[in-house]
């Protein structure tokens, strides 16, 4: 039997040629956190390793600057 070849998710940031992820872009960052405010894993979002690290840093910076909440009540 032939196994079905699944195409992996493409990195959103690589497809859109984003070099640096800005912590002030709240609408973009909200796409990568869940309802409880946790950072979604790259397996679920499809981001590459490099951009996942930048994304995590940007979300953490936005939380410290009080742009994003740490948790949703």
Backbone as a ProteinNet text record, in pm:
[ID]
protein_1_A
[PRIMARY]
XXXXXXXXXXXXXXXXXXXXXXXXXXXXXXXXXXXXXXXXXXXXXXXXXXXXXXXXXXXXXXXXXXXXXXXXX
[TERTIARY]
82.4	0	86.7	42.9	116.4	68.1	165.4	128.9	92.3	-4.8	-45.3	62.4	102.5	204.4	133.2	162.7	99.9	194.3	139.5	219.2	213.9	329.7	334.6	287.4	256.1	213.2	330.6	301.2	403.8	413	532	553.7	491	403.2	335.2	436.3	538.9	636.1	730.2	765.4	849.5	773.3	646	565.6	546.9	538.6	515.1	643.4	757.8	889	903.9	864.1	878.4	1014.8	1099.1	1232.9	1232.7	1170	1162.8	1016.7	982	845.9	838.8	747.2	735.9	643.2	689.7	609.5	490.3	489.2	379.3	262.4	280.7	175.1	85.6	-8	-89.5	-181	-238.7	-330.7	-261.2	-137.3	-60.6	-27.1	15.7	56.2	-61.9	-180.9	-298.7	-332.9	-291.2	-316.3	-238.7	-132.7	-42.9	-50	-154.4	-178.8	-321	-345.7	-478.8	-565.1	-683.3	-780.3	-725.3	-645.3	-591.8	-467	-419.3	-301.5	-171.1	-177.6	-56.4	-7.7	122.5	181.9	158.2	103.7	75.8	205.7	216.2	337.8	350.6	473	496.9	433.5	410.8	343.7	201	138.5	0.4	-6.3	88.4	83.6	154	251.1	322	439.7	478.3	592.8	722.9	826.2	956.8	1022.7	1130.4	1196	1244.4	1304.7	1359.3	1250	1140.6	1031.9	954.2	949.2	882.3	956.6	1089.3	1168.3	1145.4	1144.9	1119.2	978	883.5	745.3	730.2	792.7	785.7	845.8	958.8	1022.3	932.9	871.7	783.7	661.2	603.3	486.3	525.1	638.9	684.8	712.9	770.4	794.8	663.9	567.3	437.3	366.8	384.9	325.1	387.9	518.9	588.7	551.7	532.1	494.5	344.4	270.6	125.9	45	95.1	19.1	-69.2	-15.7	-90.8	-105.4	-218	-231.1	-153.1	-111.3	-45.1	-147.3	-266.4	-374	-503.7	-599.9	-733.2	-819.5	-888.5	-970	-1092.3
-118.7	0	124.9	221	346.5	436.5	498.3	590.7	725.8	786.6	919.2	1020.3	1100.1	1201	1327.6	1367	1487.2	1604.5	1711.5	1832.6	1906.6	1940.1	2009.5	2152.7	2212.1	2351.2	2440.7	2547.6	2644.2	2750.2	2799.4	2904.9	3034.6	3093.5	3217.4	3328.9	3337	3445.1	3426	3303.7	3277.9	3308	3271.5	3296.2	3445.3	3524.9	3668.9	3750.9	3685.4	3751.1	3846	3799.2	3878.7	3846.5	3948.2	3925.8	3931.2	4033.5	4049.9	4060	3994.9	3998.6	4111.3	4205.4	4323.3	4293.4	4324	4295.5	4390	4499.2	4595.8	4558.7	4459.8	4415.6	4313.1	4364.9	4280.9	4188.3	4239	4155.8	4032.8	4046.9	3933.3	3836	3888.8	3803.3	3725.2	3783.9	3715	3588.2	3581.7	3461.3	3340.8	3366.6	3259.6	3231.9	3283.6	3248	3194.2	3105.1	3047.5	3132	3085	3159.2	3192.1	3103.9	3122.5	3209.5	3250.1	3336.3	3260.6	3130.9	3051.4	3054.9	3047.6	3048	2911	2912.3	2786.4	2724.7	2591.6	2526.1	2534.1	2519.9	2531	2416.3	2306.3	2194.3	2232.2	2314.2	2356.7	2476.1	2569.3	2690.2	2672.7	2582.7	2559.2	2652	2729.7	2819	2739.8	2794	2728.7	2759.1	2690.3	2704.2	2846.3	2905.7	3040.7	3141.8	3135	3229.1	3195.6	3070.7	3034.7	3096	3095.7	3158.5	3308.5	3372.6	3516.4	3549.2	3464.6	3484.1	3476.5	3378.3	3363.5	3485.4	3534.3	3652.3	3774.5	3790.9	3905.7	3901.1	3783.8	3770.4	3802.2	3753.7	3780.2	3928.8	3994.4	4138.3	4215.3	4174.9	4241.7	4224.1	4110.6	4087.8	4179.1	4191.6	4276	4422.3	4464.5	4602.8	4626.7	4525.4	4530.8	4555.9	4512.2	4520.1	4396.3	4281.6	4156.8	4113.1	4050.4	4001.6	3871.8	3847.1	3721.5	3606.6	3631.1	3532.9	3605.8	3534.2	3590.9	3550.5	3646	3613.7	3532.9
0	0	0	-73.9	-77	35.1	100	207.4	146.6	204.3	157	194.9	99.3	124.8	170	293.6	347.6	332.1	286	272.7	405.8	460.6	587.9	575.6	689.5	690.4	654	586.2	548.9	657.3	679.9	778.4	726.4	804.7	766.9	741.7	824.4	815	696.3	663.9	546.8	417.7	413.9	294.2	268.2	374.2	360.2	371.7	367	372.6	491.6	609.2	731.2	790.8	803.5	858.8	1011.1	1067	1211.7	1253	1363.4	1414.1	1517	1493.5	1578.8	1696.5	1818.1	1936.4	1949	1872.6	1879.7	1788	1703.1	1611.5	1682.2	1760.7	1847.5	1768.4	1659.5	1581	1524.5	1485	1434.3	1547.2	1660.4	1772.7	1829.8	1827.3	1881.8	1803.7	1678.7	1598.8	1651.2	1726.2	1769	1919.1	1986	2125.6	2135.3	2229.2	2242.2	2335.4	2363.8	2443.9	2583.3	2637.9	2772.4	2774.2	2656.9	2650.5	2636.1	2612.9	2597.6	2453.2	2436.3	2303	2239.2	2118.4	2049.3	1997.9	1999.2	1950.9	1799.4	1752.1	1607.7	1530.1	1596.3	1531.5	1492.6	1573.8	1547.3	1453.2	1465.1	1383.7	1250.2	1243.2	1118.2	1096.2	1196.9	1180.1	1185.6	1121.4	1125.3	1260.6	1291.1	1420.5	1446.3	1345.6	1360.3	1393.5	1318.9	1342.5	1469.6	1509.6	1635.2	1753.5	1747.5	1855.1	1857.4	1739.8	1732.9	1780.5	1745.6	1785.3	1936.9	1998.3	2143.6	2213.3	2162.9	2220.6	2204.8	2089.4	2064.3	2155.5	2173.7	2261.4	2405.3	2449	2585.9	2606.8	2507.4	2517.7	2523.7	2441.6	2441.4	2575.3	2638.9	2770.5	2875.1	2873.2	2970.6	2952.2	2826.8	2797.5	2816.1	2860.6	2887.5	2760.5	2646.5	2522.3	2508.8	2550.4	2555.3	2700.6	2737.1	2874.6	2894.3	3017.6	3048	3044	3098.5	3094.6	3064.7	3008.1	2987.5	3106.3	3166.2	3284.6	3252.1
[MASK]
+++++++++++++++++++++++++++++++++++++++++++++++++++++++++++++++++++++++++

